[in-house]
Amino acid sequence: MTKKNISEARKRAFKLTDRTRAPLDLLDHLPFRIATASNLLALNRDLSIREICDLEAREMRVLINIGSYMPINGADIAYQSRMDSYTVSRAAKVLRQKGLVGVEPDATNKRSKNFVLTQEGQEIYRQIADAVTARAHAIDTSLSADEKDAFFDMLARVEQKIEHLLAGQAIMRLKKGEDVPADQRELIRWYKKGREG
């Protein structure tokens, strides 16, 4: 079934309501469609990955980030994955309790600590990475190499625009003298970091 046929089938199955004024057509709503695909791609939705360990999706994402970029600190994991630092911290705590992650001093800043995988963490990382790679290869078959490059470019532009919009909202509130939550301050930091890079 082609993309057009899938969209048409969904539109037939999901008729917009007449009980709400100007209902939102979620099938033509880009953020909703991206979130829907993201929900399907959640690591703990994949049975082959779920069988590897008893970790929650956020813990797997943090483990994968540590295994791919260690030694790495929590703030950099949050920035790279776009998870908030509280979520990263909670996931790292669970991973440490399970003996999958350890900490070591940062080579350039002795007050800072970096996360690293333990031997057991490395073994689980390798299994998850292999399963994720196999899944990625299967998904890649839906796009040509040129389409994949174009898709990555589009995703980067969408991510940058979302970050800009959200950081802009937080910056405007701060300019008005209002307080913003920690996750919004983090968005501002990410936005500024992205502009510097």
C-alpha positions as CSV (number, residue, x, y, z in Angstrom):
1,M,0.0,0.0,0.0
2,T,1.4,3.4,-1.0
3,K,1.7,6.4,1.3
4,K,-1.2,8.1,-0.5
5,N,-3.4,5.0,-0.1
6,I,-2.5,4.7,3.6
7,S,-3.4,8.4,4.1
8,E,-6.6,8.0,2.2
9,A,-7.5,4.8,4.2
10,R,-6.9,6.6,7.5
11,K,-9.0,9.6,6.4
12,R,-11.8,7.2,5.6
13,A,-11.5,5.5,9.0
14,F,-11.1,8.7,11.0
15,K,-13.7,11.3,9.9
16,L,-13.3,14.7,11.4
17,T,-15.9,15.4,14.0
18,D,-18.8,17.8,13.6
19,R,-19.1,18.2,17.3
20,T,-16.1,20.6,17.6
21,R,-15.6,23.9,15.8
22,A,-12.7,23.6,13.3
23,P,-11.4,20.2,14.5
24,L,-7.6,19.6,14.1
25,D,-6.9,17.2,11.2
26,L,-4.2,15.2,12.9
27,L,-3.4,13.3,9.7
28,D,-2.3,16.5,8.0
29,H,-0.5,17.8,11.2
30,L,3.3,17.5,10.9
31,P,4.2,17.5,14.6
32,F,1.5,14.9,15.3
33,R,2.7,12.6,12.5
34,I,6.3,12.9,13.7
35,A,5.2,12.1,17.3
36,T,3.2,9.1,15.9
37,A,6.2,7.7,14.1
38,S,8.3,8.4,17.3
39,N,5.8,6.4,19.3
40,L,6.1,3.4,17.0
41,L,9.9,3.7,17.2
42,A,10.1,3.7,21.0
43,L,12.7,1.1,22.0
44,N,10.4,-0.7,24.4
45,R,7.8,-1.2,21.7
46,D,10.1,-3.6,19.8
47,L,9.9,-7.1,21.2
48,S,13.3,-8.1,20.1
49,I,14.8,-5.2,22.1
50,R,12.5,-5.7,25.0
51,E,13.7,-9.3,25.4
52,I,17.3,-8.1,25.9
53,C,16.7,-6.3,29.2
54,D,14.1,-5.0,31.6
55,L,15.0,-1.3,31.0
56,E,12.4,1.3,30.3
57,A,12.7,3.2,27.0
58,R,14.3,6.3,28.6
59,E,16.9,4.1,30.4
60,M,17.7,2.4,27.1
61,R,18.1,5.8,25.4
62,V,20.5,7.0,28.1
63,L,22.4,3.7,28.0
64,I,22.8,3.9,24.2
65,N,24.0,7.5,24.5
66,I,26.6,6.6,27.1
67,G,27.8,3.6,25.1
68,S,28.1,5.6,21.9
69,Y,29.7,8.7,23.4
70,M,31.4,7.8,26.7
71,P,32.8,9.3,28.7
72,I,29.8,11.7,28.6
73,N,28.1,13.9,31.2
74,G,24.4,14.1,31.9
75,A,24.0,17.6,30.3
76,D,25.5,16.4,27.1
77,I,23.3,13.3,27.0
78,A,20.3,15.6,27.5
79,Y,21.4,18.0,24.7
80,Q,22.2,15.2,22.3
81,S,19.0,13.2,22.9
82,R,16.7,16.3,23.6
83,M,15.6,14.6,26.8
84,D,15.3,16.9,29.8
85,S,18.1,16.7,32.4
86,Y,15.8,15.4,35.1
87,T,14.8,12.4,32.9
88,V,18.4,11.7,32.1
89,S,19.3,11.9,35.8
90,R,16.6,9.5,36.8
91,A,17.5,7.0,34.1
92,A,21.2,7.2,35.0
93,K,20.3,6.5,38.6
94,V,18.5,3.4,37.6
95,L,21.3,2.3,35.3
96,R,23.8,2.8,38.1
97,Q,21.7,0.8,40.6
98,K,21.6,-2.0,38.1
99,G,25.3,-2.0,37.8
100,L,25.3,-1.0,34.1
101,V,26.8,2.5,34.4
102,G,29.6,3.9,36.5
103,V,31.0,7.4,36.8
104,E,34.5,8.8,36.5
105,P,36.0,12.3,36.9
106,D,36.1,14.5,33.9
107,A,39.6,14.9,32.5
108,T,39.3,18.6,32.1
109,N,37.0,19.5,35.1
110,K,37.6,17.5,38.3
111,R,34.3,18.8,39.8
112,S,32.4,17.2,36.9
113,K,31.6,13.5,36.5
114,N,31.1,11.5,33.4
115,F,29.1,8.4,32.8
116,V,30.7,5.2,31.4
117,L,29.4,1.7,30.9
118,T,30.4,-1.1,33.1
119,Q,31.4,-4.5,31.6
120,E,27.8,-5.7,32.0
121,G,26.5,-2.4,30.6
122,Q,28.8,-2.8,27.6
123,E,27.3,-6.3,27.0
124,I,23.7,-5.0,27.1
125,Y,24.7,-2.0,25.0
126,R,26.1,-4.2,22.3
127,Q,22.9,-6.4,22.2
128,I,20.7,-3.3,22.0
129,A,22.9,-1.6,19.4
130,D,22.8,-4.7,17.2
131,A,19.0,-5.0,17.5
132,V,18.6,-1.2,16.8
133,T,20.9,-1.5,13.8
134,A,19.0,-4.4,12.4
135,R,15.8,-2.5,12.8
136,A,17.3,0.6,11.2
137,H,18.4,-1.5,8.2
138,A,14.8,-2.9,7.8
139,I,13.3,0.6,8.0
140,D,15.9,2.0,5.6
141,T,14.5,-0.2,2.9
142,S,11.5,2.1,2.7
143,L,13.7,5.0,1.4
144,S,16.4,5.3,-1.3
145,A,19.8,6.7,-0.2
146,D,18.9,10.1,-1.7
147,E,15.5,10.1,0.1
148,K,17.2,9.1,3.4
149,D,19.7,12.0,3.0
150,A,16.8,14.4,2.2
151,F,14.8,13.0,5.2
152,F,17.7,13.6,7.6
153,D,18.0,17.1,6.3
154,M,14.3,17.7,6.7
155,L,14.4,16.3,10.3
156,A,17.3,18.5,11.2
157,R,15.4,21.6,9.9
158,V,12.3,20.6,11.8
159,E,14.2,20.0,15.0
160,Q,16.0,23.3,14.6
161,K,12.8,25.2,14.1
162,I,11.1,23.5,17.1
163,E,14.0,24.3,19.3
164,H,14.0,27.9,18.0
165,L,10.2,28.3,18.7
166,L,10.4,26.8,22.2
167,A,13.5,28.7,23.3
168,G,12.0,31.9,21.9
169,Q,8.9,31.4,24.1
170,A,11.1,30.9,27.2
171,I,13.3,33.8,26.3
172,M,10.3,36.1,26.0
173,R,9.0,35.1,29.4
174,L,12.3,35.7,31.0
175,K,12.4,39.2,29.3
176,K,9.0,39.9,30.9
177,G,10.5,39.1,34.3
178,E,8.6,35.8,34.5
179,D,10.2,32.6,35.8
180,V,10.5,29.6,33.6
181,P,10.9,25.9,34.6
182,A,14.3,24.2,34.5
183,D,13.5,22.3,31.3
184,Q,12.7,25.6,29.5
185,R,16.0,27.1,30.7
186,E,17.7,24.0,29.3
187,L,16.0,24.7,25.9
188,I,17.5,28.2,25.9
189,R,20.9,26.7,26.7
190,W,20.6,24.2,23.8
191,Y,19.4,26.9,21.5
192,K,22.4,29.1,22.3
193,K,24.8,26.1,22.1
194,G,23.4,25.3,18.6
195,R,23.9,28.8,17.4
196,E,27.5,28.8,18.6
197,G,28.3,25.5,16.8
